[in-house]
Amino acid sequence: MSMRFARAAKKHGRTVEIISMDSALVYRGMDIGTAKPSKEEMQEVIHHGIDIANPEDPYSAARFAKDAKQWIQEIRARGNIPLIVGGTMLYWRALAHGLSNMPTASPEIRADIEERAKELGWHAIYDELAQVDPITAARLEKNDAQRIQRALEIFIQSGKPMSEWLKEEPKDTGRGDSDIPVNLRLISIEPSDRSVLHSRIAQRFEIMMDQGFIEEMQVLRRNAALLHPDLPSMRAVGYRQAWQYLDGNINLEELKEQSIAATRQLAKRQLTWLRGIAEREVFDPLSESDMDRCEQVCLAHHQMI
C-alpha cells in the first residue's frame, strides 16, 4: 500500500517520504523476519525509521514520537508528503496523543515476575493480572508474556492498573519539542475477509523461511554478544519463536505453528486497537475500488498515517 501510494503521488507531481511505524523495522540485521522493504524500494522512495538501532539497544515509543516529529518537520520543509506506515499502535498513541505518566520499567519487579512465571507458568501470571486489572487482561492473550509482565509490573509498582493509567491525560500533547502540530489523518487498512488475512500470514511465513529466516537468526545470535531473548527486538513475532527453536526448545513444525498463531494474534490486537479510534477512516485492501478511493483521500489530504 505504501509504495502504491508513493507511486500514485509521483504521477501527480508530488513526492512521498515514508516513515516506518514498526517497532521491529528499526533494528539492523532483522530483515527477513520483519519483511523489511527491499533495497530497490528504499532507493525509489526515501524511508525513515528503518535500520536506526542495533538489536541489543531497545528503541521506545517515546523515542519514536520524538524522531517522527523531527522527520515530519523535515519532510514538510522539503515540500513532500509524510506517509507514516506500520502497525505498532503504541507508537501511534505516543505520536498523536503523547504518553501518560505511566511508571518506567523496574528491573527488580520484572525479574520477580519472571521467576514466578518460570515456577507457575504465564497462565497463572495472567490470572493474577486479571484479578487486579481485568480490562487490560481482557485484551491480552494468555501467552503474551511481554505485555502481561508489563501490565502487572505497572500495578505492583504504582498500585494502579495500566487501564487507569491509559485513561489519564497524556503528559505530552503530541506537539513535542519541535512545537509542530502532528495533524495526521488516520487511514486504517482492514480486510473484510479474515480468512484471506490468515492465509496471507501463513504464506508470508513460508516465504520468510524460504528466504533464509533461520539463517538470519543464527547470524544475529552469533554476531551480537549482548543479545538475549528478553530484549524487545527478540520478543518480536517470529524472532521469539526462532530463538526457542535454535535453543532446542521447540521443533521446526512448532516454530511454524507458533509463529503463525502469534502473527494472527498480533493482527487481531491491531484491529481491536484500531476499532477503538473513532477518527480513523477504513478501507478494505481486498476491494480495488476501496483502494482507489484511499489513494484519492490521501492525495487530497497530502499527509497520512
C-alpha beads as a LAMMPS data file, in Angstrom:
LAMMPS data file: protein, C-alpha beads

305 atoms
304 bonds

1 atom types
1 bond types

-500.0 500.0 xlo xhi
-500.0 500.0 ylo yhi
-500.0 500.0 zlo zhi

Masses

1 110.0

Atoms # bond

1 1 1 0.000 0.000 0.000
2 1 1 2.746 2.477 0.912
3 1 1 4.629 2.004 -2.366
4 1 1 1.355 2.149 -4.318
5 1 1 0.506 5.497 -2.744
6 1 1 4.039 6.834 -3.264
7 1 1 3.878 5.957 -6.962
8 1 1 0.393 7.477 -7.314
9 1 1 1.620 10.696 -5.692
10 1 1 4.556 10.818 -8.103
11 1 1 2.142 10.704 -11.049
12 1 1 0.505 13.837 -9.629
13 1 1 3.810 15.657 -9.256
14 1 1 4.169 15.041 -5.518
15 1 1 6.921 13.252 -3.620
16 1 1 6.239 10.936 -0.692
17 1 1 8.698 10.069 2.069
18 1 1 7.788 7.059 4.200
19 1 1 8.143 6.947 7.985
20 1 1 8.093 3.418 9.374
21 1 1 5.879 2.957 12.437
22 1 1 7.061 -0.591 13.054
23 1 1 8.883 -1.497 16.261
24 1 1 10.927 -4.252 14.560
25 1 1 11.996 -2.458 11.371
26 1 1 14.130 -0.089 13.431
27 1 1 16.665 -2.867 14.079
28 1 1 19.652 -3.576 11.840
29 1 1 20.089 -7.146 10.641
30 1 1 16.422 -8.033 11.155
31 1 1 15.389 -8.015 7.515
32 1 1 13.669 -11.248 6.555
33 1 1 11.568 -11.759 9.685
34 1 1 10.277 -8.187 9.529
35 1 1 9.561 -8.151 5.766
36 1 1 11.762 -5.064 5.539
37 1 1 11.388 -3.043 2.299
38 1 1 13.749 -4.147 -0.447
39 1 1 16.833 -2.147 -1.420
40 1 1 15.072 -1.223 -4.665
41 1 1 12.032 0.141 -2.803
42 1 1 14.224 2.131 -0.420
43 1 1 16.099 3.611 -3.376
44 1 1 12.839 4.504 -5.109
45 1 1 11.274 6.194 -2.060
46 1 1 13.033 7.761 0.941
47 1 1 12.330 5.773 4.121
48 1 1 12.811 6.898 7.732
49 1 1 12.869 4.792 10.895
50 1 1 14.499 1.711 9.362
51 1 1 17.890 0.315 10.449
52 1 1 18.460 3.012 13.063
53 1 1 19.238 0.821 16.109
54 1 1 21.136 -2.358 16.934
55 1 1 19.007 -5.294 18.156
56 1 1 20.642 -5.152 21.584
57 1 1 19.665 -1.474 22.032
58 1 1 15.941 -1.064 22.881
59 1 1 14.014 1.585 20.925
60 1 1 10.975 3.085 22.679
61 1 1 7.647 4.639 21.735
62 1 1 8.766 7.922 23.286
63 1 1 11.866 7.955 21.104
64 1 1 9.761 7.173 18.031
65 1 1 7.435 10.102 18.752
66 1 1 10.393 12.472 19.068
67 1 1 12.096 11.143 15.935
68 1 1 8.899 11.059 13.880
69 1 1 8.059 14.690 14.676
70 1 1 11.511 15.693 13.507
71 1 1 11.164 13.651 10.314
72 1 1 7.723 15.144 9.635
73 1 1 9.099 18.646 10.038
74 1 1 11.990 17.947 7.668
75 1 1 9.770 16.237 5.064
76 1 1 7.287 19.116 5.046
77 1 1 10.145 21.601 4.761
78 1 1 11.128 19.840 1.524
79 1 1 7.567 20.223 0.248
80 1 1 6.988 16.475 0.373
81 1 1 4.241 14.287 1.857
82 1 1 4.970 12.372 5.108
83 1 1 3.443 8.895 4.906
84 1 1 3.599 7.011 8.214
85 1 1 3.151 3.270 7.755
86 1 1 3.058 0.466 10.298
87 1 1 1.100 -1.346 12.966
88 1 1 2.833 -0.556 16.263
89 1 1 -0.143 1.173 17.825
90 1 1 1.699 2.326 20.946
91 1 1 3.942 4.324 18.606
92 1 1 0.805 5.887 17.086
93 1 1 -0.515 6.801 20.538
94 1 1 2.812 8.344 21.534
95 1 1 2.968 10.408 18.340
96 1 1 -0.663 11.503 18.138
97 1 1 -1.532 11.901 21.808
98 1 1 1.650 11.637 23.834
99 1 1 2.309 9.167 26.642
100 1 1 0.845 9.090 30.138
101 1 1 2.891 9.349 33.306
102 1 1 2.956 5.562 33.477
103 1 1 5.816 4.207 35.630
104 1 1 9.010 3.281 33.841
105 1 1 10.320 -0.276 33.873
106 1 1 11.510 -1.773 37.154
107 1 1 14.188 -4.459 36.625
108 1 1 13.640 -5.822 40.138
109 1 1 9.868 -6.254 39.792
110 1 1 10.247 -7.617 36.269
111 1 1 12.786 -10.209 37.445
112 1 1 10.451 -11.273 40.268
113 1 1 7.546 -11.742 37.838
114 1 1 9.754 -13.789 35.507
115 1 1 10.840 -16.048 38.355
116 1 1 7.242 -16.670 39.390
117 1 1 6.301 -17.303 35.742
118 1 1 9.020 -19.980 35.496
119 1 1 7.577 -21.682 38.577
120 1 1 3.835 -21.233 37.954
121 1 1 3.553 -20.604 34.205
122 1 1 2.407 -17.476 32.364
123 1 1 -1.248 -18.543 32.514
124 1 1 -1.090 -18.210 36.308
125 1 1 0.510 -14.778 35.996
126 1 1 -2.232 -13.822 33.524
127 1 1 -4.877 -14.877 36.084
128 1 1 -3.125 -12.709 38.664
129 1 1 -3.290 -9.749 36.287
130 1 1 -6.980 -10.427 35.610
131 1 1 -7.673 -10.050 39.328
132 1 1 -6.138 -6.570 39.575
133 1 1 -6.671 -5.246 36.033
134 1 1 -9.464 -7.153 34.242
135 1 1 -9.756 -4.520 31.490
136 1 1 -6.140 -4.931 30.386
137 1 1 -6.230 -8.712 30.817
138 1 1 -9.311 -8.944 28.582
139 1 1 -7.411 -7.521 25.603
140 1 1 -4.342 -9.742 26.060
141 1 1 -3.712 -13.350 25.105
142 1 1 -2.833 -15.664 27.980
143 1 1 0.554 -16.465 26.430
144 1 1 1.504 -12.835 25.671
145 1 1 4.235 -12.843 28.305
146 1 1 5.734 -9.455 27.415
147 1 1 2.509 -7.477 27.790
148 1 1 1.246 -9.451 30.783
149 1 1 4.537 -8.818 32.549
150 1 1 4.474 -5.087 31.795
151 1 1 0.860 -4.644 32.920
152 1 1 1.422 -6.493 36.196
153 1 1 4.699 -4.653 36.760
154 1 1 2.872 -1.311 36.482
155 1 1 0.252 -2.375 39.021
156 1 1 2.801 -3.704 41.515
157 1 1 4.927 -0.587 41.158
158 1 1 2.148 2.012 41.384
159 1 1 -0.856 0.283 42.910
160 1 1 -2.902 1.444 39.907
161 1 1 -3.908 -0.704 36.897
162 1 1 -2.490 0.027 33.456
163 1 1 -6.047 0.577 32.185
164 1 1 -6.407 3.500 34.630
165 1 1 -3.068 4.993 33.587
166 1 1 -4.150 4.891 29.938
167 1 1 -7.311 6.858 30.741
168 1 1 -5.293 9.750 32.133
169 1 1 -4.439 12.878 30.197
170 1 1 -1.066 12.336 28.477
171 1 1 1.880 14.340 29.744
172 1 1 2.780 15.230 26.120
173 1 1 0.127 16.912 23.997
174 1 1 1.570 15.495 20.798
175 1 1 3.352 18.693 19.793
176 1 1 6.718 17.843 21.318
177 1 1 9.869 19.936 21.497
178 1 1 9.583 20.988 17.857
179 1 1 6.176 22.599 18.621
180 1 1 4.732 21.475 15.277
181 1 1 1.173 20.138 15.147
182 1 1 1.168 16.499 14.074
183 1 1 -2.245 16.858 12.344
184 1 1 -2.284 13.447 10.676
185 1 1 -5.143 11.642 9.019
186 1 1 -5.512 8.057 10.245
187 1 1 -6.127 5.584 7.430
188 1 1 -6.930 2.042 8.601
189 1 1 -6.489 -0.824 6.137
190 1 1 -8.853 -3.550 7.392
191 1 1 -9.532 -6.675 5.308
192 1 1 -13.198 -7.655 5.079
193 1 1 -12.401 -11.382 4.954
194 1 1 -10.427 -12.608 7.965
195 1 1 -9.696 -15.947 6.268
196 1 1 -7.785 -14.152 3.498
197 1 1 -5.700 -12.363 6.117
198 1 1 -4.908 -15.655 7.847
199 1 1 -3.957 -17.269 4.554
200 1 1 -1.593 -14.425 3.703
201 1 1 0.009 -14.607 7.143
202 1 1 0.761 -18.303 6.583
203 1 1 2.066 -17.627 3.064
204 1 1 4.303 -14.847 4.355
205 1 1 5.870 -17.157 6.939
206 1 1 6.638 -19.779 4.271
207 1 1 8.292 -17.073 2.158
208 1 1 10.359 -15.951 5.156
209 1 1 11.597 -19.475 5.697
210 1 1 12.476 -19.877 2.014
211 1 1 14.401 -16.593 2.121
212 1 1 16.589 -17.817 4.990
213 1 1 14.910 -16.593 8.181
214 1 1 16.567 -19.226 10.387
215 1 1 19.969 -18.375 8.930
216 1 1 19.304 -14.685 9.630
217 1 1 18.556 -15.516 13.244
218 1 1 21.731 -17.589 13.522
219 1 1 23.804 -14.654 12.259
220 1 1 22.148 -12.309 14.770
221 1 1 22.920 -14.613 17.688
222 1 1 26.478 -15.192 16.520
223 1 1 27.357 -11.529 15.958
224 1 1 25.614 -9.850 18.894
225 1 1 27.212 -10.854 22.187
226 1 1 24.746 -8.720 24.168
227 1 1 21.665 -10.244 22.525
228 1 1 19.251 -12.178 24.758
229 1 1 15.620 -13.335 24.412
230 1 1 14.182 -10.710 26.761
231 1 1 15.162 -7.764 24.551
232 1 1 12.292 -6.024 22.711
233 1 1 13.896 -6.904 19.365
234 1 1 13.992 -10.611 20.185
235 1 1 10.437 -10.570 21.522
236 1 1 9.184 -9.642 18.060
237 1 1 6.834 -12.168 16.478
238 1 1 8.810 -14.859 14.695
239 1 1 12.125 -13.950 16.313
240 1 1 10.904 -15.060 19.724
241 1 1 9.876 -18.445 18.324
242 1 1 13.076 -18.765 16.249
243 1 1 15.162 -18.212 19.406
244 1 1 13.292 -21.058 21.111
245 1 1 13.863 -23.261 18.063
246 1 1 17.596 -22.594 17.984
247 1 1 17.757 -23.306 21.720
248 1 1 16.189 -26.696 21.011
249 1 1 13.010 -25.971 22.987
250 1 1 10.656 -26.450 20.009
251 1 1 10.914 -28.263 16.681
252 1 1 10.570 -26.827 13.178
253 1 1 6.864 -27.591 12.899
254 1 1 6.195 -25.974 16.280
255 1 1 8.207 -22.941 15.166
256 1 1 5.940 -22.599 12.153
257 1 1 2.691 -23.143 14.050
258 1 1 3.573 -20.838 16.932
259 1 1 4.868 -18.059 14.688
260 1 1 1.742 -18.081 12.519
261 1 1 -0.514 -18.177 15.588
262 1 1 1.383 -15.284 17.202
263 1 1 1.110 -13.240 13.992
264 1 1 -2.639 -13.826 13.878
265 1 1 -2.914 -12.699 17.493
266 1 1 -0.897 -9.586 16.696
267 1 1 -3.183 -8.764 13.755
268 1 1 -6.219 -9.248 15.996
269 1 1 -4.795 -6.867 18.629
270 1 1 -4.017 -4.272 15.966
271 1 1 -7.566 -4.416 14.595
272 1 1 -9.044 -4.223 18.091
273 1 1 -6.931 -1.152 18.872
274 1 1 -7.833 0.498 15.554
275 1 1 -11.544 -0.072 16.045
276 1 1 -11.323 1.901 19.264
277 1 1 -10.156 5.007 17.360
278 1 1 -13.256 6.879 16.235
279 1 1 -11.476 9.229 13.829
280 1 1 -9.972 6.527 11.633
281 1 1 -11.045 6.087 8.009
282 1 1 -11.421 2.443 6.969
283 1 1 -10.538 0.946 3.584
284 1 1 -10.652 -2.690 2.509
285 1 1 -7.421 -3.919 0.835
286 1 1 -9.434 -6.700 -0.821
287 1 1 -11.503 -4.131 -2.741
288 1 1 -9.788 -2.399 -5.663
289 1 1 -12.396 0.390 -5.654
290 1 1 -11.732 0.963 -1.938
291 1 1 -8.005 1.212 -2.627
292 1 1 -8.638 3.700 -5.433
293 1 1 -10.715 5.825 -3.037
294 1 1 -7.976 5.534 -0.434
295 1 1 -5.445 6.957 -2.901
296 1 1 -7.746 9.881 -3.665
297 1 1 -8.336 10.645 0.023
298 1 1 -4.635 10.517 0.824
299 1 1 -3.593 12.691 -2.129
300 1 1 -6.236 15.266 -1.254
301 1 1 -5.010 15.491 2.342
302 1 1 -1.284 15.395 1.424
303 1 1 -0.373 13.633 4.631
304 1 1 -1.461 10.447 6.273
305 1 1 -0.614 7.602 8.614

Bonds

1 1 1 2
2 1 2 3
3 1 3 4
4 1 4 5
5 1 5 6
6 1 6 7
7 1 7 8
8 1 8 9
9 1 9 10
10 1 10 11
11 1 11 12
12 1 12 13
13 1 13 14
14 1 14 15
15 1 15 16
16 1 16 17
17 1 17 18
18 1 18 19
19 1 19 20
20 1 20 21
21 1 21 22
22 1 22 23
23 1 23 24
24 1 24 25
25 1 25 26
26 1 26 27
27 1 27 28
28 1 28 29
29 1 29 30
30 1 30 31
31 1 31 32
32 1 32 33
33 1 33 34
34 1 34 35
35 1 35 36
36 1 36 37
37 1 37 38
38 1 38 39
39 1 39 40
40 1 40 41
41 1 41 42
42 1 42 43
43 1 43 44
44 1 44 45
45 1 45 46
46 1 46 47
47 1 47 48
48 1 48 49
49 1 49 50
50 1 50 51
51 1 51 52
52 1 52 53
53 1 53 54
54 1 54 55
55 1 55 56
56 1 56 57
57 1 57 58
58 1 58 59
59 1 59 60
60 1 60 61
61 1 61 62
62 1 62 63
63 1 63 64
64 1 64 65
65 1 65 66
66 1 66 67
67 1 67 68
68 1 68 69
69 1 69 70
70 1 70 71
71 1 71 72
72 1 72 73
73 1 73 74
74 1 74 75
75 1 75 76
76 1 76 77
77 1 77 78
78 1 78 79
79 1 79 80
80 1 80 81
81 1 81 82
82 1 82 83
83 1 83 84
84 1 84 85
85 1 85 86
86 1 86 87
87 1 87 88
88 1 88 89
89 1 89 90
90 1 90 91
91 1 91 92
92 1 92 93
93 1 93 94
94 1 94 95
95 1 95 96
96 1 96 97
97 1 97 98
98 1 98 99
99 1 99 100
100 1 100 101
101 1 101 102
102 1 102 103
103 1 103 104
104 1 104 105
105 1 105 106
106 1 106 107
107 1 107 108
108 1 108 109
109 1 109 110
110 1 110 111
111 1 111 112
112 1 112 113
113 1 113 114
114 1 114 115
115 1 115 116
116 1 116 117
117 1 117 118
118 1 118 119
119 1 119 120
120 1 120 121
121 1 121 122
122 1 122 123
123 1 123 124
124 1 124 125
125 1 125 126
126 1 126 127
127 1 127 128
128 1 128 129
129 1 129 130
130 1 130 131
131 1 131 132
132 1 132 133
133 1 133 134
134 1 134 135
135 1 135 136
136 1 136 137
137 1 137 138
138 1 138 139
139 1 139 140
140 1 140 141
141 1 141 142
142 1 142 143
143 1 143 144
144 1 144 145
145 1 145 146
146 1 146 147
147 1 147 148
148 1 148 149
149 1 149 150
150 1 150 151
151 1 151 152
152 1 152 153
153 1 153 154
154 1 154 155
155 1 155 156
156 1 156 157
157 1 157 158
158 1 158 159
159 1 159 160
160 1 160 161
161 1 161 162
162 1 162 163
163 1 163 164
164 1 164 165
165 1 165 166
166 1 166 167
167 1 167 168
168 1 168 169
169 1 169 170
170 1 170 171
171 1 171 172
172 1 172 173
173 1 173 174
174 1 174 175
175 1 175 176
176 1 176 177
177 1 177 178
178 1 178 179
179 1 179 180
180 1 180 181
181 1 181 182
182 1 182 183
183 1 183 184
184 1 184 185
185 1 185 186
186 1 186 187
187 1 187 188
188 1 188 189
189 1 189 190
190 1 190 191
191 1 191 192
192 1 192 193
193 1 193 194
194 1 194 195
195 1 195 196
196 1 196 197
197 1 197 198
198 1 198 199
199 1 199 200
200 1 200 201
201 1 201 202
202 1 202 203
203 1 203 204
204 1 204 205
205 1 205 206
206 1 206 207
207 1 207 208
208 1 208 209
209 1 209 210
210 1 210 211
211 1 211 212
212 1 212 213
213 1 213 214
214 1 214 215
215 1 215 216
216 1 216 217
217 1 217 218
218 1 218 219
219 1 219 220
220 1 220 221
221 1 221 222
222 1 222 223
223 1 223 224
224 1 224 225
225 1 225 226
226 1 226 227
227 1 227 228
228 1 228 229
229 1 229 230
230 1 230 231
231 1 231 232
232 1 232 233
233 1 233 234
234 1 234 235
235 1 235 236
236 1 236 237
237 1 237 238
238 1 238 239
239 1 239 240
240 1 240 241
241 1 241 242
242 1 242 243
243 1 243 244
244 1 244 245
245 1 245 246
246 1 246 247
247 1 247 248
248 1 248 249
249 1 249 250
250 1 250 251
251 1 251 252
252 1 252 253
253 1 253 254
254 1 254 255
255 1 255 256
256 1 256 257
257 1 257 258
258 1 258 259
259 1 259 260
260 1 260 261
261 1 261 262
262 1 262 263
263 1 263 264
264 1 264 265
265 1 265 266
266 1 266 267
267 1 267 268
268 1 268 269
269 1 269 270
270 1 270 271
271 1 271 272
272 1 272 273
273 1 273 274
274 1 274 275
275 1 275 276
276 1 276 277
277 1 277 278
278 1 278 279
279 1 279 280
280 1 280 281
281 1 281 282
282 1 282 283
283 1 283 284
284 1 284 285
285 1 285 286
286 1 286 287
287 1 287 288
288 1 288 289
289 1 289 290
290 1 290 291
291 1 291 292
292 1 292 293
293 1 293 294
294 1 294 295
295 1 295 296
296 1 296 297
297 1 297 298
298 1 298 299
299 1 299 300
300 1 300 301
301 1 301 302
302 1 302 303
303 1 303 304
304 1 304 305
